[in-house]
Amino acid sequence: MNTSRFCESLENRPLLTFSLKRLPLRLLIGLDEEDLVALSGGHTLGFAQCFTFRNRIYNETKNIDSTFVSQRQANCPSSGGDSNLASLDPTPSLFYSKYYSNLMSTKGLLQSDQALFSGGQMDELVKTYSTNLGTFSKDFGKSMIKMGNIKPLIGNQGQIRVNCRKVN
């Protein structure tokens, strides 16, 4: 029996700790790398809990700004404080392209975010978005629509799982 597209999307979503090499393998059905970079810009809003970025600020030595590390470690101890919050970018209530400038300065909070700007194929798009809010906004909207058009399986085409990792 087929599983719902929602479960597929959960199973195939980019995880917070993925490197660039693994990110494209986990894209949602029907989305490409440009969509991944554009949709990741949604991280210009909001916060992340300490447990989601602890490994990055305590164990990564490359591709991370040392001042940024010190600032984040002040609110996220090496153990405990799992629910302590840090903003995903310096202005967590404004939707704009500063998120991409932060990646270029190796100040991506999540490993999966920083992977978008790490000397690879997505660097040019990150650079473009960092300086062109109009292009970022247009591409973000286009990618959101594309993601919204992913259709779930319905009826007896699939099943709604109690746990997306296990067949009912």
C-alpha positions as CSV (number, residue, x, y, z in Angstrom):
1,M,0.0,0.0,0.0
2,N,1.2,3.5,-0.8
3,T,1.9,5.9,2.0
4,S,0.6,9.4,2.1
5,R,2.6,12.2,0.5
6,F,2.7,13.9,3.9
7,C,4.6,11.0,5.3
8,E,6.8,10.9,2.3
9,S,7.5,14.6,2.7
10,L,8.4,14.0,6.4
11,E,10.6,11.1,5.4
12,N,12.3,13.1,2.6
13,R,12.5,16.5,4.2
14,P,16.0,18.0,4.7
15,L,17.0,17.4,8.2
16,L,18.6,20.1,10.3
17,T,22.0,18.4,10.4
18,F,22.3,17.5,6.8
19,S,25.3,18.5,4.8
20,L,24.9,19.8,1.2
21,K,25.8,16.4,-0.1
22,R,22.8,14.8,1.5
23,L,20.3,17.7,1.2
24,P,19.4,17.2,-2.5
25,L,18.7,13.5,-1.9
26,R,16.1,14.4,0.6
27,L,14.1,17.0,-1.3
28,L,10.4,16.8,-1.3
29,I,8.9,15.2,-4.4
30,G,8.7,17.7,-7.3
31,L,11.1,20.3,-5.8
32,D,14.6,21.1,-7.0
33,E,17.7,22.7,-5.6
34,E,16.5,26.2,-6.4
35,D,13.4,25.5,-4.5
36,L,15.4,24.2,-1.5
37,V,17.5,27.4,-1.4
38,A,14.5,29.7,-1.8
39,L,12.3,27.8,0.7
40,S,15.2,27.7,3.2
41,G,14.9,31.5,3.2
42,G,11.8,31.0,5.4
43,H,14.4,30.7,8.2
44,T,14.6,34.4,8.1
45,L,11.7,34.2,10.5
46,G,11.5,32.5,13.8
47,F,13.7,30.6,16.3
48,A,15.3,27.2,16.8
49,Q,15.7,25.3,20.0
50,C,19.2,24.7,21.4
51,F,19.1,20.9,20.7
52,T,18.7,21.5,17.0
53,F,22.0,23.5,16.6
54,R,24.1,22.4,19.6
55,N,26.3,20.1,17.6
56,R,27.0,22.9,15.1
57,I,28.2,25.4,17.7
58,Y,30.2,22.9,19.8
59,N,31.6,20.5,17.3
60,E,32.1,22.2,14.0
61,T,35.3,24.1,13.4
62,K,35.0,24.9,9.8
63,N,32.5,27.0,8.0
64,I,31.3,28.8,11.2
65,D,32.2,32.2,12.5
66,S,33.9,32.1,15.9
67,T,32.1,35.2,17.3
68,F,28.8,33.7,16.2
69,V,29.8,30.5,18.0
70,S,30.5,32.4,21.3
71,Q,27.2,34.3,21.1
72,R,25.2,31.2,20.6
73,Q,27.1,29.2,23.2
74,A,26.1,31.9,25.8
75,N,22.5,30.8,25.5
76,C,23.0,27.1,24.6
77,P,25.1,25.2,27.1
78,S,26.9,22.0,25.9
79,S,24.4,20.0,27.9
80,G,20.9,20.9,29.1
81,G,18.9,23.9,28.0
82,D,17.5,22.0,25.1
83,S,14.5,24.3,24.8
84,N,16.5,27.5,24.9
85,L,15.8,29.6,21.8
86,A,18.0,31.4,19.3
87,S,16.8,33.4,16.4
88,L,17.4,31.8,13.0
89,D,18.7,35.2,11.8
90,P,19.3,38.6,13.5
91,T,15.8,39.9,12.9
92,P,13.5,37.0,13.5
93,S,10.3,39.0,12.9
94,L,11.3,40.5,9.4
95,F,11.0,38.6,6.2
96,Y,13.9,39.6,4.1
97,S,17.2,38.4,2.6
98,K,19.6,39.0,5.5
99,Y,19.5,35.2,6.1
100,Y,21.5,34.7,3.0
101,S,24.1,37.3,3.9
102,N,24.5,35.5,7.2
103,L,25.2,32.2,5.3
104,M,27.9,34.0,3.3
105,S,29.4,35.2,6.7
106,T,29.3,31.5,8.0
107,K,26.6,32.5,10.5
108,G,24.0,30.0,9.6
109,L,22.4,28.6,12.8
110,L,21.5,25.2,11.5
111,Q,24.0,23.0,9.7
112,S,21.5,22.4,6.9
113,D,21.2,26.1,6.3
114,Q,25.0,26.7,6.2
115,A,25.3,23.8,3.8
116,L,23.6,26.0,1.2
117,F,26.7,28.2,1.1
118,S,29.8,26.0,1.5
119,G,31.7,26.2,-1.8
120,G,29.2,24.3,-3.8
121,Q,26.6,24.6,-6.6
122,M,24.2,26.6,-4.6
123,D,26.6,29.4,-3.6
124,E,25.7,31.6,-6.6
125,L,22.0,31.5,-5.8
126,V,22.7,32.4,-2.1
127,K,24.8,35.3,-3.3
128,T,22.0,36.5,-5.6
129,Y,19.3,36.3,-2.9
130,S,21.6,38.1,-0.4
131,T,21.7,41.2,-2.6
132,N,18.3,41.0,-4.4
133,L,15.2,40.9,-2.2
134,G,13.0,41.0,-5.2
135,T,14.5,37.9,-6.8
136,F,14.4,36.1,-3.4
137,S,10.7,37.1,-2.8
138,K,9.6,36.1,-6.3
139,D,11.4,32.7,-6.1
140,F,10.2,32.0,-2.6
141,G,6.6,32.6,-3.7
142,K,7.0,30.4,-6.7
143,S,8.5,27.6,-4.6
144,M,5.8,27.9,-2.0
145,I,3.2,27.4,-4.6
146,K,5.1,24.5,-6.1
147,M,5.3,22.9,-2.6
148,G,1.6,23.6,-2.0
149,N,0.7,21.7,-5.2
150,I,2.2,18.5,-3.9
151,K,-1.0,16.3,-3.7
152,P,-1.5,13.9,-0.8
153,L,-2.8,10.4,-1.6
154,I,-6.5,10.1,-0.7
155,G,-9.0,7.3,-0.2
156,N,-7.6,3.8,-0.7
157,Q,-4.6,5.1,-2.6
158,G,-2.8,5.3,0.7
159,Q,-3.1,5.4,4.4
160,I,-2.8,7.9,7.2
161,R,-0.1,6.6,9.4
162,V,-0.1,6.9,13.2
163,N,3.7,7.0,13.0
164,C,5.1,8.1,9.6
165,R,8.0,5.8,10.0
166,K,5.9,2.6,10.4
167,V,3.1,1.0,8.4
168,N,-0.1,0.8,10.5
